[in-house]
Amino acid sequence: MNIEMIRAAAQRIEGHARRTPLLTSPFLDEIAGRRVWVKAECLQHTGSFKFRGGYSALSALPAEQRAKGVIAFSSGNHAQGVALAAKMHGTSAVIIMPADAPQLKIDNTRSLGAEVVLYDRATEDRDEIGDRLSAERGLTLIKPFDEPQVIAGQGTIGLEIAQDAKAHGIKDADVITCCGGGGLTSGIALALEAEAPTLRVRPAEPEGFDDVARSLHSGELKRNAALSGNICDAIITPQAGDLTWPIMQRLCGAGLTVSEDEALRAMGLAFLRLKIVAEPGGAVALAAALFRKDQIEGSDVIVTISGGNVDPAMFTRALDTL
């Protein structure tokens, strides 16, 4: 992985992915005790940053290979990103999704033309299912985070953050990312290393699923004890990837951890103050900026809202925190 791959991905996705805004609110600044800048990837196609990585990966495939179709596994956001990217490229997509994924994400993935295969994430191995189906049908597997061209696509967010930070005169700040397997975090970290080295990437995770924070603290790759049981479903993974972990270990600052209630409160505040919709996993970085302010330094903090694909019932819970 290198910055040239990210720059090349930016050229491929230009005109296809949205350049999302960096939003601010004085009300959020007051809570955080510093200026809060929100990179609103919930406004991206399919409601998540994952479209960038999906489009980057498909656009990098040779045309003959791409025409045979692709396969991906995801709790929903990578699924939708790959499904739309495949549709835009005129090819087919098979998506392996956990049976407990939000129904909205399952329905949306099917609506984008993908074939959805459901599995039990507590008892079945999604990697084994993906390997088997890709071999049987000749499909190309697009991994959700541990894939160079996916990481490159997510890294384009870092290029945009660097450009916007320069435009706003932000020279020294933590950049807090919602972190599961580390594709977003590692991609942004690589981009900022080259384009804005004074900005420090820090991963945010939900309590009980903070494998990256524990890995960074110990210097050794850690696993999550459970694979389900948290409302932040979009960022629950067994552990960081073979590609993403070394990048995060080299470039990231200490991880931040937030509770489910804090993620819900951040969702509510994002709607109230920024007029945007965030899902629980997509709100953990904002929650960290607002409710872990004693663990953050500097007069500015930049956070990603990585996704907004939330069921109405869950969003109602978030609004009830206001």
C-alpha positions in Angstrom: 0.0 0.0 0.0 1.2 3.5 -0.9 0.0 7.0 -1.5 0.2 6.5 -5.3 -2.5 3.8 -5.1 -4.8 6.2 -3.2 -4.2 9.0 -5.8 -4.9 6.6 -8.6 -8.1 5.5 -6.9 -9.1 9.1 -6.5 -8.8 9.6 -10.3 -10.9 6.4 -11.0 -13.8 7.4 -8.6 -13.9 11.0 -9.6 -17.3 11.8 -11.1 -18.7 8.6 -9.6 -18.3 9.0 -5.8 -19.5 12.2 -4.1 -17.0 14.6 -2.5 -18.6 14.8 0.9 -18.6 18.0 3.0 -16.8 18.9 6.2 -19.6 20.1 8.5 -19.4 22.2 11.6 -21.8 23.3 14.4 -21.1 25.8 17.3 -23.3 23.6 19.5 -21.1 20.6 19.0 -18.0 22.7 19.5 -19.4 23.7 22.9 -19.9 20.1 24.0 -16.5 19.0 22.8 -14.6 22.0 24.1 -12.9 22.6 20.6 -13.9 23.0 17.0 -15.5 19.8 15.6 -15.2 19.1 11.9 -17.5 16.3 10.6 -16.6 14.5 7.4 -20.2 13.4 6.4 -19.7 10.1 4.5 -23.3 9.3 5.4 -24.1 11.5 2.4 -22.1 9.2 0.1 -23.8 7.0 -2.5 -25.5 4.1 -0.6 -25.2 6.1 2.6 -21.7 5.0 3.5 -18.0 5.5 2.7 -17.9 1.9 1.6 -19.0 2.9 -1.9 -15.6 4.4 -2.5 -13.7 1.2 -1.8 -16.2 -0.9 -3.8 -16.0 1.3 -6.8 -12.2 1.6 -6.5 -11.8 -2.2 -6.4 -14.2 -2.9 -9.3 -12.7 -0.2 -11.5 -9.2 -1.6 -11.0 -10.2 -5.1 -12.2 -9.4 -6.1 -15.8 -12.6 -5.8 -17.9 -12.7 -9.5 -18.7 -12.4 -10.5 -15.0 -15.0 -7.9 -13.9 -17.5 -9.1 -16.5 -17.6 -12.5 -14.7 -19.1 -10.9 -11.6 -17.9 -10.2 -8.1 -18.7 -11.5 -4.6 -18.4 -9.7 -1.2 -19.3 -10.3 2.4 -20.6 -7.5 4.6 -23.0 -6.5 7.4 -24.5 -4.2 4.9 -22.5 -1.1 4.0 -19.8 -2.8 2.0 -22.6 -4.9 0.5 -24.4 -1.9 -0.8 -21.3 -0.2 -2.0 -20.2 -3.2 -4.0 -23.7 -3.8 -5.3 -24.0 -0.3 -6.7 -20.5 -0.3 -8.0 -21.2 -3.6 -9.9 -24.4 -2.2 -11.2 -22.6 0.9 -12.5 -20.0 -1.3 -14.2 -22.7 -3.5 -15.8 -21.8 -6.7 -13.9 -23.3 -9.0 -11.3 -22.7 -9.1 -7.6 -23.3 -11.9 -5.0 -23.3 -10.5 -1.4 -22.9 -12.7 1.7 -24.6 -11.0 4.7 -25.1 -12.0 8.3 -28.7 -13.0 9.0 -28.8 -10.4 11.9 -27.9 -7.5 9.7 -30.5 -4.6 9.7 -33.3 -5.5 7.4 -33.0 -2.1 5.7 -29.4 -3.0 4.6 -30.5 -6.4 3.3 -33.4 -5.0 1.4 -31.3 -2.1 0.0 -28.6 -4.6 -1.2 -31.3 -6.6 -3.0 -32.8 -3.5 -4.5 -29.5 -2.6 -6.1 -29.6 -5.9 -8.0 -27.4 -8.1 -6.0 -28.0 -11.7 -5.0 -28.0 -11.9 -1.2 -26.8 -15.0 0.7 -27.4 -14.9 4.4 -25.3 -16.7 7.1 -25.1 -17.0 10.9 -22.1 -15.0 12.0 -21.9 -16.9 15.4 -21.7 -20.4 13.8 -20.6 -20.0 10.2 -17.4 -18.8 8.6 -18.1 -16.1 6.1 -14.6 -16.4 4.6 -15.2 -20.1 3.9 -18.6 -19.3 2.3 -17.0 -16.6 0.1 -14.1 -18.8 -1.0 -16.5 -21.6 -1.9 -18.9 -19.5 -3.9 -16.2 -17.6 -5.7 -14.6 -20.9 -6.7 -17.8 -22.4 -7.9 -19.0 -19.5 -10.0 -15.7 -17.9 -11.0 -16.4 -14.7 -9.1 -13.8 -12.2 -7.9 -13.9 -11.7 -4.1 -14.0 -8.0 -3.0 -13.0 -8.1 0.7 -14.5 -5.5 2.9 -11.3 -4.0 4.3 -8.2 -6.2 3.8 -7.9 -5.5 0.1 -5.4 -3.0 -1.4 -7.8 -1.4 -3.8 -10.5 -1.1 -1.2 -8.1 0.5 1.2 -7.0 2.9 -1.6 -10.6 3.9 -2.2 -11.3 4.6 1.4 -8.0 6.6 1.5 -9.5 9.1 -0.9 -11.4 10.4 2.1 -8.0 11.3 3.6 -7.0 13.2 0.5 -10.2 15.3 0.8 -9.7 15.8 4.6 -6.1 17.0 3.9 -7.3 19.5 1.2 -10.2 20.8 3.4 -8.0 21.1 6.5 -5.5 23.2 4.6 -8.3 25.4 3.2 -9.6 26.0 6.8 -6.2 26.5 8.3 -6.3 23.3 10.4 -2.6 22.4 11.0 -2.7 20.2 14.0 -5.6 17.9 14.9 -6.7 14.4 15.8 -8.7 12.7 13.0 -11.0 10.2 14.6 -12.3 7.4 12.5 -15.0 4.8 13.0 -13.0 1.6 13.0 -13.9 -2.0 12.4 -11.5 -4.0 10.3 -9.4 -0.9 9.6 -9.9 -0.2 5.9 -11.1 3.4 6.5 -8.6 4.1 9.3 -5.6 2.7 7.5 -6.5 4.4 4.2 -7.0 7.8 5.8 -3.8 7.3 7.8 -1.8 6.6 4.6 -3.3 9.6 2.8 -2.6 12.0 5.7 0.9 10.7 6.2 1.7 12.0 2.7 -0.6 15.1 2.5 -1.1 16.3 6.1 1.4 14.7 8.4 0.5 16.9 11.4 -3.0 15.4 11.5 -3.1 12.3 13.8 -5.5 9.4 13.0 -7.1 7.7 16.0 -9.6 4.9 15.7 -12.9 4.9 17.6 -14.7 1.7 18.5 -17.7 0.5 20.6 -17.1 -0.9 24.1 -16.5 -4.7 24.1 -15.4 -4.6 20.5 -12.3 -2.5 20.8 -9.8 -4.9 19.4 -7.9 -2.1 17.5 -7.5 0.0 20.6 -6.3 -3.0 22.6 -3.9 -3.9 19.8 -2.5 -0.4 19.6 -2.0 -0.3 23.4 -0.3 -3.7 23.6 1.6 -3.6 20.3 0.1 -7.0 19.3 -2.9 -7.9 17.2 -5.9 -8.7 19.4 -9.3 -10.3 18.6 -12.8 -9.5 19.7 -14.2 -12.1 22.1 -17.7 -11.9 20.5 -18.9 -11.2 17.0 -22.3 -9.9 17.7 -24.3 -8.2 20.5 -23.8 -4.5 19.8 -25.9 -1.9 18.0 -22.8 -0.8 16.1 -23.1 -3.7 13.7 -21.4 -1.9 10.8 -18.0 -2.0 12.6 -18.0 -5.3 14.3 -15.3 -7.6 13.0 -13.2 -10.4 14.5 -10.0 -8.4 14.2 -8.0 -6.0 12.1 -6.7 -7.2 8.8 -3.2 -8.5 7.8 -2.9 -5.3 5.6 -4.7 -2.8 7.8 -3.1 -3.7 11.1 0.6 -2.9 10.2 -0.5 0.5 8.8 -2.5 1.4 11.8 0.3 0.2 14.2 2.7 2.5 12.4 0.6 5.6 11.9 -2.3 5.7 14.4 -2.5 7.3 17.8 -4.3 5.7 20.8 -7.7 4.2 20.2 -10.9 5.6 21.7 -13.8 3.6 23.0 -17.5 4.7 23.5 -20.6 3.1 24.9 -23.8 2.2 22.9 -25.6 5.0 24.7 -22.9 7.5 23.7 -23.2 6.4 20.1 -27.0 6.9 20.2 -26.5 10.4 21.8 -24.1 11.3 19.0 -26.6 10.1 16.4 -29.2 12.4 18.0 -26.9 15.4 18.1 -25.8 14.9 14.5 -29.4 15.0 13.4 -30.3 18.0 15.7 -27.2 20.1 15.0 -26.1 19.0 11.5 -29.3 17.7 10.0 -27.7 14.5 9.0 -28.6 10.8 9.7 -25.9 8.6 11.2 -26.1 4.9 12.1 -24.6 3.7 15.5 -21.4 2.4 14.1 -21.0 5.5 11.9 -21.4 7.8 15.0 -18.7 6.4 17.3 -16.1 8.9 16.1 -18.3 11.8 16.8 -19.2 10.2 20.2 -15.5 10.0 21.0 -15.0 13.7 20.1 -18.0 14.8 22.3 -17.7 12.4 25.2 -13.9 11.6 25.5 -12.7 15.2 25.1 -10.2 14.8 28.0 -8.4 12.2 25.8 -8.1 14.5 22.8 -5.6 17.4 22.4 -5.7 20.5 20.3 -8.2 23.2 19.4 -9.6 21.2 16.5 -10.8 17.6 16.0 -11.9 16.0 12.7 -14.3 13.0 12.8 -15.8 10.7 10.2 -19.5 9.9 10.2 -19.0 6.8 8.2 -22.5 5.7 7.5 -26.2 6.5 7.9 -28.0 3.3 7.1 -30.2 2.9 10.2 -33.6 1.4 10.7 -36.3 3.8 11.8 -36.7 2.0 15.2 -33.0 2.5 16.0 -33.0 6.1 14.9 -36.0 6.7 17.1 -33.9 5.4 20.0 -31.3 8.0 19.1 -33.8 10.8 19.0 -35.1 9.8 22.4 -31.7 10.7 23.9 -32.2 14.4 23.1 
